[in-house]
Amino acid sequence: MVNESLLSQTDVDTAVSMISPIIVNIINAIIILLIGFVFGKFIEKLSFRVFQMIELDKITRKKLKIKNLSKTLSHILSFLIYLVAIIIALNKLSLTTTVITTIIILFIIVMVLFVLFGVNDIFANFFAGIFFRMKKNITVDDVIKIKDPKRTINGRVEKITLLHIRIDTGKEEIVIIPNTLLLKSVITKTRKKVE
């Protein structure tokens, strides 16, 4: 009878010693998540105020034609903090792997690059470039006239890419026109250059 109670006490002690670190790790992970989310929300509000104080939206609207950049950047900063908190919490629970961490880091890099380089214009020009390539109505060495509300450009097409078209006007001037502007302009193909 004494041996049975000793074994049960030993079994209970072993079970408690095994469960105890798991519970502590779960509690630590929850605390890390809560701190991360509170800190992320604080950084989001603080960064938004800082961006408004330096008038980031006015600057980017004029120069880059990007609207609400301060709001977007403050959201991205908060999501980065949330992501770091989630990774640390998962690491506390021994659930992270190198693959998950690598995927998250690559996702963050891609999001930052999209914001920095004005994704909207790049995608729009890219799809317009694909449209022009599929139609094949403008080719290299074509002499064209492009008319939009601000300016008329006459010249020979030097290069066509997925993002822009390069035109030699013959007046010691090379004009690079984004493909989206070509979609909005009236284009007249005058003749094919004969060499």
C-alpha positions in Angstrom: 0.0 0.0 0.0 2.8 2.4 0.8 4.5 1.5 -2.5 1.3 2.2 -4.5 1.1 5.7 -3.0 4.7 6.4 -3.7 4.3 5.3 -7.3 1.2 7.4 -7.7 2.9 10.4 -6.2 5.9 9.9 -8.5 3.6 9.6 -11.5 1.8 12.8 -10.5 5.1 14.6 -10.0 6.3 13.4 -13.5 3.0 14.4 -15.1 3.0 17.8 -13.5 6.7 18.4 -14.4 5.8 17.6 -18.0 2.7 19.7 -18.2 4.0 22.6 -16.3 6.5 23.9 -19.0 3.8 23.5 -21.7 1.3 25.6 -19.7 4.0 28.2 -18.9 4.8 28.4 -22.6 1.2 28.8 -23.6 0.7 31.6 -21.1 3.9 33.3 -22.3 2.7 33.0 -25.9 -0.6 34.6 -25.0 1.1 37.4 -23.2 3.4 38.0 -26.1 0.5 38.1 -28.5 -1.4 40.6 -26.3 1.6 42.8 -25.9 2.3 42.6 -29.6 -1.2 43.6 -30.6 -1.4 46.5 -28.1 2.1 47.7 -29.2 1.1 47.3 -32.9 -2.0 49.4 -32.5 -0.1 52.1 -30.6 2.6 52.2 -33.3 -0.1 52.4 -36.0 -1.7 55.5 -34.4 1.6 57.1 -33.6 3.1 56.6 -37.1 -0.1 57.9 -38.7 0.1 61.1 -36.6 3.8 61.5 -37.5 3.1 61.0 -41.2 0.3 63.6 -41.0 2.6 66.1 -39.2 5.2 65.8 -41.9 2.4 66.0 -44.5 3.4 62.8 -46.3 0.1 62.6 -48.1 0.5 66.0 -49.7 4.1 65.2 -50.8 3.3 61.8 -52.3 0.1 63.1 -53.9 2.0 65.8 -55.8 5.2 63.9 -56.7 4.2 60.3 -56.9 0.4 60.6 -57.3 -0.2 58.1 -54.5 -3.2 58.8 -52.2 -3.4 57.9 -48.5 0.1 56.7 -48.2 0.3 57.6 -44.5 -2.6 55.4 -43.7 -1.2 52.5 -45.7 2.2 52.8 -44.2 0.9 53.0 -40.7 -1.2 49.8 -41.3 1.8 48.1 -42.7 3.9 49.0 -39.7 1.2 47.6 -37.3 0.9 44.4 -39.3 4.7 44.0 -39.2 4.6 44.2 -35.4 1.6 41.8 -35.3 3.6 39.4 -37.5 6.7 39.6 -35.2 4.5 39.0 -32.2 2.9 35.9 -33.8 6.3 34.5 -34.8 7.7 35.0 -31.3 4.6 33.4 -29.8 4.8 30.4 -32.1 8.4 30.1 -31.4 7.6 30.0 -27.6 5.3 27.1 -28.4 8.0 25.5 -30.6 5.7 25.6 -33.6 7.7 27.8 -36.0 9.8 26.4 -38.8 12.3 27.9 -41.0 9.9 27.6 -44.0 7.1 29.6 -42.2 9.6 32.3 -41.1 11.0 32.6 -44.6 7.6 32.9 -46.3 6.6 35.6 -43.8 9.8 37.5 -44.4 9.4 37.3 -48.2 5.8 38.5 -47.9 6.9 41.5 -45.8 9.6 42.4 -48.3 7.2 42.1 -51.3 4.6 44.3 -49.5 7.2 47.0 -48.7 8.5 47.0 -52.3 4.9 47.3 -53.6 4.3 50.4 -51.5 7.7 51.9 -52.2 7.4 51.6 -56.0 3.8 52.5 -56.5 2.3 49.2 -57.5 -0.7 50.7 -59.1 1.2 52.4 -61.9 3.5 49.4 -62.5 0.6 47.0 -62.8 -1.4 49.3 -65.0 1.6 49.9 -67.3 2.4 46.2 -67.4 -1.1 45.2 -68.4 -1.3 48.0 -71.0 2.0 46.7 -72.4 0.6 43.2 -72.7 -2.4 44.7 -74.4 -0.2 46.5 -77.0 1.9 43.3 -77.6 -1.2 41.2 -78.2 -2.7 43.8 -80.6 0.6 44.3 -82.4 -0.7 47.6 -83.8 2.5 49.5 -82.9 5.9 48.0 -83.7 9.5 49.2 -83.5 10.4 51.7 -86.4 6.8 52.8 -86.8 6.4 56.5 -87.2 3.5 57.5 -85.0 1.7 60.6 -83.7 0.4 60.6 -80.1 -2.1 63.2 -79.1 -3.3 63.7 -75.6 -4.8 66.8 -74.0 -1.4 68.2 -72.9 0.9 67.6 -75.8 1.3 66.1 -79.3 4.3 63.9 -79.9 5.5 62.8 -83.3 8.4 60.4 -83.8 9.8 57.0 -84.6 9.2 54.1 -82.1 12.7 53.0 -80.8 11.7 50.5 -78.2 8.6 48.9 -76.8 8.6 47.4 -73.3 5.9 46.1 -71.0 6.0 49.3 -69.0 6.7 52.1 -71.6 7.3 53.0 -75.2 10.4 55.0 -76.3 10.0 57.5 -79.1 12.7 59.4 -81.0 11.2 62.7 -82.1 14.1 63.6 -84.4 14.7 66.9 -82.6 17.5 65.5 -80.3 14.7 64.4 -78.0 13.8 60.9 -76.7 10.4 60.7 -75.1 9.5 57.8 -72.9 5.7 57.3 -72.5 4.1 55.0 -70.0 1.8 52.5 -71.6 -1.2 53.7 -69.6 -0.9 57.1 -71.2 -0.9 55.4 -74.6 -4.2 53.8 -73.8 -5.7 57.2 -73.0 -4.2 59.0 -76.1 -5.1 59.1 -79.7 -2.4 57.4 -81.7 -2.0 57.8 -85.5 0.4 55.6 -87.3 1.7 57.6 -90.2 4.1 55.3 -92.0 6.6 52.5 -91.6 10.2 53.7 -91.9 12.0 52.3 -94.9 15.7 51.8 -94.7 
